[in-house]
Each structure stands twice: as C-alpha cells, then as structure tokens.
Amino acid sequence: MRIFKFGGASVKDASGVKNVVEVLRQVGHENTLIVVSAMGKTTNALEEVIRCYFHDKEHLSTAIETVKQYHLQLVSELFTTVPDSLFNRLQELFNEMAYFLEHNKSPNYNFVYDQLVSCGELWSTVIVHAYFNEVGLQANWLDVRNLVKTDDSYRDAVVDWQQTEQNIQQAVQPKLLYVTQGFLGSDANGFTTTLGREGSDYTAAIFGYSLGAESVTIWKDVPGVLNADPRYFDETVLLQQISYREAIELAFYGASVIHPKTLQPLQSKEIPLLVKSFVNPLLPGTKVSRGAHLVPETPCFIVKKNQHLLSVSSKDFSFVMENNIRDIFDLLHQYKIKVNMIQNSAISFSVCVEDKFLRFHELTAQLQDKFVVHTQENVSLYTIRHFTQESIQSLEAKHEILLKQVMDQTIQVVAV
C-alpha cells in the first residue's frame, strides 16, 4: 500500500479538502491509506480550550464554541446538503468532549491535554471521510486509537510496536482506500494518547512500517524539503534526494518538514519517504531513501525559536565535574527539559534547552540551591549542516552570538 499524510494546512478550509480529492484523482487512490491531521489551527484552538478549562473557566464556553463553529462553517461550505450521518457524528463527538469537560476528575494536565486535543483529528477525519464518499471516493474510516497502542506517557507516548503492527495488519485490507487520524493512539486502559506535536508524520511511518508500504508521502504546501525554512531564510534550495542518515540528522537538529521519530521505522524496512506539494502533486518533490547523501550538496539551515540558554557554574569556582553534570541532567530529566546543545568549560556548563512542559523556572530555582545560575530566555538556536565560511558569516552578520559550537559537518549558534 501507499501511505499519504495530509497536514492541517492541506485541510484548513473547504477548498483545501476539495483539493485533497483532486490530488487523489491525479495520483490515484486505490490501495492507499490516508492519515489526516486536525484542520488548520485547530490544535492551537483546542489548547486554548484546555487553558480555559484549567485557568479561565469564564471563557471556556466561548473557546469551545469558537472551535465548533469553525468546523460547522467548513462543513456548510463543503456540502450543498450536509448528510445526516455526518451532522449526527459530529454532534456525537462534540457531546463526548462536553461530557469529558463536565465529568473529568483528573488534575493531570498532560492527561487532560490528550483527551481534548485529540478531538481535532477525529473531527477532521470524519468530515474528510464524509466528503470523499459524497464525491464518489469510497473510503473506510478507521479510529487510529484502536490500532496504535502506546504506554501512558501522555503528550509523548511510546508505541507498543508488536501490538500496533498486529492491529494494523488485521484492520487494513489491500486495494481499498482508508482515512484515519494522525498524532493519536491509546494506552492499555483505552485512554487517548498523543505521539508528540507534529506526530501525524510519525503515524504515517507507523502505518508504513506495519504494512510494509511501497512508500510514505507527506503532502505539504512547499515543493519538498528545502535547505532552509523560507520564513526565516532567503534563497532556499529544493533538496531532491536525502539519505536516511542525513534526514535523521536534519530532523534531530529540528528541520520542521520531517518529524524526528518518522524516519527510523521507514529506514529499518527501506521504505522511501516522499515529501511532495499538494499544490503541484505531479512534481517529483523530495525523496528520502537509501542512496545519495544529499542532492544537491548545499548548506542546510535550521532554526529553533523560543529556546532558553542556561549556564551553570560552581559557587566556589571549583571545576564542574562529572558528578555535577550528572546532578544537572537528573534535574533536566525530572523537569522534562529537552537539551538541544551542550557546551562546558572548566568552571561552567551551558545548555540550550526548550521548555515544552513550562517547568524551566522550577528547574532554575532548584539549581540555584547548589550552583550559580545564569539564564537568557527566548533565544534562537541556529544549526547549519554542511556549513561553509560564507554561510557562517551570513548568519553571524545578522545576529548577536551568545554561544557557538563547531563540529565536523555541523555548526550550532545560540543567538538573539
């Protein structure tokens, strides 16, 4: 089978959903499983619902109504006459969310997050599936939570590969068209889990691996994988071919087109990953596969915004030794702070981190009991793979450099 993944940008409005159908008509739709993300900025809107649920009950109903009306408006634009089955299914899903908000007893933010934010993918796929059938693309809707089984690490769940592979192989039959959700799974108790932000790419890889797919295609609003994000860099170049190893390196450093966990399962079975444009679906895009390292060979620029620079030194000016570093990493692990760059000297230890779970201030408060701590928040981490002197100079000319680390093929710079 082929696995296609369509992200939120591709289904953000009625014309986007219609375009997905046109893509399928151009490239074929038999023997295909489609993974669909939440529509547009729905995940952000549901995060606002969650914020109101915990901290601003007065505006909770408004936040809920906003996200509901967005989907109902899209449906009204997509269908001349809305099928009763679709309207009833959406109302059922809306009611399930309302029931959870009213009856939930758990104070665990991450648990609540997964139960609520998952609504976006369910709404999206129910709408897309109904429209497919409306225009004659007979499709089967799958609840991915019945197939992708995980542990209970809410917001960053770990896949039970053996059970998941068995479930998928039993549920998916060749030569048919399927629609399912990205990003989601469920734990042993049946509660919804999520695979990490942007995890729909990972979902596509999970299905690709489990089905021994011919290929996995990620459909984007860009022509393929570029050597830099055009929002932040000028004169970008399309990468036609990337080896698995190079793509994993790019993903590790934060390339936004490919989810970091997507590539490993595909590499293990040498399943090609294609990144193509849903605007021009017949263009070749980018192929990630066994083969040439990077075509064309060019510097690749990656930026991570909203990082924090943390520098720690001993209070008595003694060396920062292995036992100190161990204590620091124990705390980083405890507070779930992700480290993206490390640099140490005789008396200081510096890390550039991201604070996904908003616990950075708790971490620094505890570190101050034992160390002298300096922080600079909201910095940017720039990475250049296959750097040249010209590429370094162009970056340094535009930013104040706080920290720089040069390796064999990669340079990283913390800057403001």
C-alpha positions in Angstrom: 0.0 0.0 0.0 0.8 3.7 -0.2 0.6 5.9 2.9 -0.4 9.5 2.4 -0.3 12.1 5.1 -2.2 15.4 4.7 -1.4 18.0 7.4 -3.6 20.8 8.8 -2.6 23.3 6.1 -4.0 21.0 3.4 -7.4 20.7 5.0 -7.7 24.1 6.7 -10.9 25.1 4.7 -13.4 23.7 2.2 -11.2 24.4 -0.8 -8.4 22.5 0.8 -10.5 19.4 1.4 -11.6 19.6 -2.3 -8.0 19.9 -3.3 -7.1 16.7 -1.5 -9.7 14.9 -3.7 -8.1 16.4 -6.8 -4.7 15.2 -5.6 -6.0 11.7 -5.2 -7.6 11.8 -8.6 -4.3 12.8 -10.2 -2.0 10.3 -8.4 -4.5 7.5 -7.7 -6.4 6.5 -4.6 -6.7 2.7 -4.6 -4.5 0.7 -2.2 -4.0 3.9 -0.2 -4.3 4.8 3.4 -4.6 8.5 4.2 -3.5 10.0 7.6 -5.1 13.4 8.2 -4.2 16.0 10.8 -6.5 18.4 12.6 -7.8 21.2 10.3 -5.9 24.4 10.1 -5.1 25.8 13.6 -7.5 23.5 15.4 -4.8 22.1 17.7 -4.0 25.7 18.9 -7.7 26.4 19.4 -8.1 23.3 21.5 -5.0 24.2 23.5 -6.9 27.4 24.3 -9.9 25.3 25.4 -7.5 23.4 27.7 -6.1 26.7 29.1 -9.5 28.0 29.9 -10.5 24.6 31.5 -7.7 24.9 34.0 -7.3 28.7 34.4 -10.1 30.7 32.9 -13.5 28.9 33.3 -15.3 32.1 32.5 -14.2 32.0 28.8 -14.3 28.2 28.4 -17.7 28.0 26.7 -16.6 30.7 24.2 -13.4 28.8 23.4 -15.4 25.6 22.8 -18.0 27.4 20.6 -15.2 29.0 18.5 -13.7 25.7 17.6 -17.0 24.0 17.0 -18.3 26.8 14.7 -15.1 26.7 12.7 -15.8 23.1 11.8 -19.5 23.5 11.2 -18.9 26.5 9.0 -16.4 24.4 7.0 -18.9 21.7 6.6 -21.6 24.1 5.4 -19.2 25.3 2.7 -18.2 21.8 1.7 -21.6 20.2 1.3 -24.6 21.5 -0.6 -26.7 19.4 1.7 -25.0 18.2 4.9 -25.5 14.4 5.2 -27.4 13.5 8.4 -24.8 10.8 9.2 -22.1 13.5 9.2 -24.1 16.0 11.3 -25.0 13.4 13.8 -21.5 12.0 14.1 -20.0 15.5 14.7 -22.7 16.2 17.3 -21.8 12.9 19.0 -18.1 13.9 19.1 -18.9 17.4 20.4 -21.0 15.8 23.1 -18.2 13.5 24.1 -15.9 16.5 24.6 -18.5 18.3 26.6 -19.1 15.2 28.8 -15.4 14.9 29.5 -15.1 18.5 30.4 -18.0 18.2 32.8 -17.1 14.8 34.4 -13.3 14.7 34.4 -11.7 14.3 37.8 -8.1 14.1 36.9 -5.9 17.1 37.7 -3.1 15.8 35.3 -2.7 18.4 32.7 -1.0 16.0 30.2 -3.8 13.5 30.5 -6.5 16.2 30.0 -4.5 17.6 27.1 -4.5 14.3 25.2 -8.2 13.7 25.8 -9.2 17.1 24.5 -6.6 18.0 21.8 -7.3 14.6 20.1 -10.8 15.9 19.1 -9.3 17.9 16.3 -8.1 14.8 14.4 -11.4 13.0 15.0 -13.5 15.9 13.7 -11.2 16.4 10.7 -11.2 12.8 9.5 -15.0 12.4 10.0 -15.5 15.4 7.7 -12.9 14.4 5.1 -14.3 10.8 5.0 -17.8 12.0 4.5 -16.7 14.3 1.7 -14.8 11.5 0.0 -17.9 9.4 -0.1 -20.0 12.4 -1.2 -17.9 12.8 -4.4 -17.6 9.1 -5.1 -14.3 8.1 -3.5 -15.5 5.1 -1.4 -13.4 5.2 1.7 -13.2 3.3 5.0 -12.8 5.4 8.2 -10.5 3.9 10.9 -10.2 5.0 14.5 -6.5 5.0 14.9 -6.8 4.7 18.7 -8.0 1.1 18.2 -4.8 0.4 16.2 -1.8 2.4 17.6 -1.3 1.2 21.2 1.1 3.1 23.5 2.1 3.5 27.1 0.5 6.2 29.2 3.2 8.9 28.7 0.6 11.4 27.8 1.7 14.1 25.2 4.7 12.0 24.2 3.6 8.4 24.2 5.8 5.4 23.4 4.4 3.0 20.8 3.9 -0.7 21.5 5.2 -1.8 18.2 4.3 -5.5 18.4 0.6 -4.9 19.3 0.3 -2.0 16.9 1.7 -3.9 13.9 -0.7 -6.8 14.6 -3.7 -4.5 15.0 -2.9 -2.6 11.7 -2.3 -5.7 9.7 -5.7 -7.1 10.9 -7.6 -3.9 10.2 -6.3 -2.9 6.8 -7.1 -4.8 3.6 -5.2 -4.2 0.3 -6.7 -2.3 -2.7 -9.1 -0.2 -0.6 -9.0 3.5 0.4 -8.7 4.3 4.1 -8.9 7.5 6.1 -7.5 7.7 9.7 -6.1 10.2 12.2 -2.6 11.2 12.7 -1.0 12.0 16.1 -3.2 9.7 18.2 -3.0 6.4 20.0 -4.4 4.8 23.2 -3.0 3.3 26.3 -3.8 -0.1 27.9 -6.9 1.4 29.6 -8.3 2.8 26.4 -7.5 6.5 27.2 -6.3 8.6 24.3 -2.6 9.4 24.0 -0.7 11.6 21.6 2.7 11.0 19.9 4.1 14.5 20.3 3.4 17.7 18.4 3.5 17.2 14.7 3.2 13.5 15.3 1.0 12.8 12.3 4.1 12.2 10.2 5.1 9.6 12.7 1.7 8.0 12.4 2.2 7.7 8.7 5.5 6.0 9.3 3.9 3.6 11.8 1.4 2.5 9.2 4.1 2.3 6.5 6.3 0.1 8.7 3.4 -2.1 9.8 2.1 -2.7 6.3 5.4 -2.9 4.5 4.3 0.0 2.4 5.5 0.9 -1.1 6.1 4.4 0.1 5.0 7.1 2.6 4.2 10.5 1.2 3.9 13.7 3.2 1.9 16.3 1.3 2.9 19.9 2.1 2.4 23.4 0.9 6.0 23.5 -0.2 7.6 21.7 -3.2 9.5 19.3 -1.0 12.3 19.5 1.6 14.1 22.8 1.3 17.6 23.6 2.6 16.1 26.2 4.9 12.7 27.5 6.2 11.7 30.2 3.8 10.0 32.1 6.6 13.4 32.8 8.1 15.9 32.4 5.3 16.2 33.9 1.7 17.1 32.0 -1.5 16.1 28.5 -0.4 17.0 25.4 -2.5 14.9 22.3 -3.0 16.7 19.1 -1.9 15.9 16.4 -4.5 17.4 13.4 -2.6 18.3 12.9 1.0 19.7 9.7 2.5 18.0 8.3 5.6 21.1 9.1 7.7 21.2 12.8 6.6 17.4 13.2 7.0 17.7 11.8 10.6 20.5 14.3 11.3 18.3 17.2 9.9 15.3 16.0 11.9 17.4 15.7 15.1 18.5 19.3 14.8 14.9 20.4 14.2 14.1 20.5 10.5 10.4 21.2 10.6 9.4 19.3 7.4 10.2 15.9 8.9 9.2 14.7 12.4 12.2 13.4 14.3 10.7 10.0 15.0 9.3 9.5 11.5 12.4 8.2 9.8 13.7 5.3 11.9 10.8 2.8 11.2 11.0 3.6 7.5 14.8 3.2 7.3 14.5 -0.3 9.0 12.5 -1.5 6.1 14.0 0.8 3.5 10.6 2.4 2.7 11.0 5.6 0.7 9.7 8.8 2.3 8.4 11.3 -0.3 7.7 15.0 0.5 5.6 16.5 -2.2 3.4 19.5 -2.9 -0.4 19.3 -2.6 -0.4 22.4 -4.9 1.5 20.7 -7.7 1.2 17.0 -6.9 2.8 15.7 -10.1 6.1 17.4 -9.4 8.8 15.0 -8.0 9.4 16.7 -4.7 12.0 15.2 -2.3 12.8 11.6 -1.9 14.3 10.3 1.4 15.7 6.9 0.8 18.8 4.7 0.6 21.2 6.4 -1.9 22.9 9.7 -2.4 23.8 11.6 0.8 22.4 15.0 -0.3 21.4 16.2 -3.8 22.3 19.0 -4.4 25.1 19.3 -1.9 24.4 22.6 -0.2 24.4 24.1 3.4 21.2 23.3 5.2 19.9 25.9 7.7 17.7 25.1 10.7 16.4 27.4 13.4 14.7 26.6 16.7 12.9 29.6 18.2 11.9 30.1 21.9 14.9 28.4 23.4 16.5 29.1 26.7 20.2 29.4 27.4 21.2 28.0 30.8 24.7 28.4 32.2 25.7 26.8 35.5 28.9 27.3 37.5 30.0 26.2 40.9 29.7 28.6 43.8 33.3 28.1 44.9 34.9 28.3 41.4 35.8 24.6 41.5 35.6 22.5 38.4 32.3 21.4 37.1 33.0 17.7 37.2 31.1 14.5 36.2 29.1 14.4 39.4 27.9 18.0 38.9 26.9 17.3 35.3 25.1 14.1 36.5 23.1 16.1 39.0 22.2 18.7 36.4 21.0 16.1 33.9 19.0 14.4 36.6 17.1 17.6 37.1 16.7 18.2 33.4 15.2 14.8 33.1 13.0 15.3 36.2 11.5 18.5 34.8 11.3 17.2 31.2 13.5 19.9 29.8 14.9 19.0 26.3 18.5 19.7 25.7 19.4 20.8 22.2 23.0 21.9 22.7 25.7 21.4 25.3 29.0 23.2 26.0 31.2 23.0 29.0 34.4 24.6 30.3 36.5 24.1 33.4 34.1 26.1 35.7 30.9 26.3 33.8 28.4 24.2 32.0 25.9 25.6 29.4 22.9 24.1 27.7 20.4 25.4 25.2 17.1 23.9 26.1 13.4 24.0 25.2 10.7 24.1 27.8 7.9 22.1 26.3 6.2 21.5 29.7 6.7 25.0 31.1 8.9 23.9 34.0 12.1 25.9 33.3 11.7 28.2 36.2 11.2 25.3 38.6 14.4 23.8 37.3 16.5 27.0 37.7 15.1 27.6 41.2 16.3 24.1 42.3 19.7 24.5 40.5 20.3 27.8 42.5 20.5 25.8 45.7 23.8 24.4 44.6 25.1 26.4 41.7 25.4 29.9 40.3 22.9 30.1 37.6 22.6 32.5 34.6 19.8 32.3 32.1 18.8 34.1 28.9 15.3 33.2 27.8 13.7 33.3 24.3 16.9 32.9 22.3 17.2 31.1 19.0 19.3 28.1 18.1 20.7 28.0 14.6 22.2 24.9 13.0 24.0 24.7 9.7 24.6 21.3 8.3 27.5 21.1 5.7 28.4 24.7 6.5 30.7 26.9 4.5 32.6 30.0 5.7 30.2 32.1 3.7 27.2 30.6 5.3 28.6 31.2 8.8 29.5 34.8 8.0 26.0 35.5 6.7 24.4 34.2 9.9 26.8 36.0 12.3 26.3 39.3 10.4 22.6 39.3 11.3 22.7 38.2 15.0 24.3 38.7 18.3 26.1 35.4 19.0 25.9 34.1 22.6 27.4 30.6 22.1 29.0 28.8 19.2 29.9 25.2 18.7 31.7 23.8 15.6 31.8 20.1 14.7 32.9 18.2 11.6 29.9 19.0 9.3 27.7 21.0 11.6 27.9 24.3 13.4 25.4 25.4 16.1 24.9 29.0 17.2 22.8 30.4 20.0 21.8 33.9 19.1 19.5 36.8 19.7 
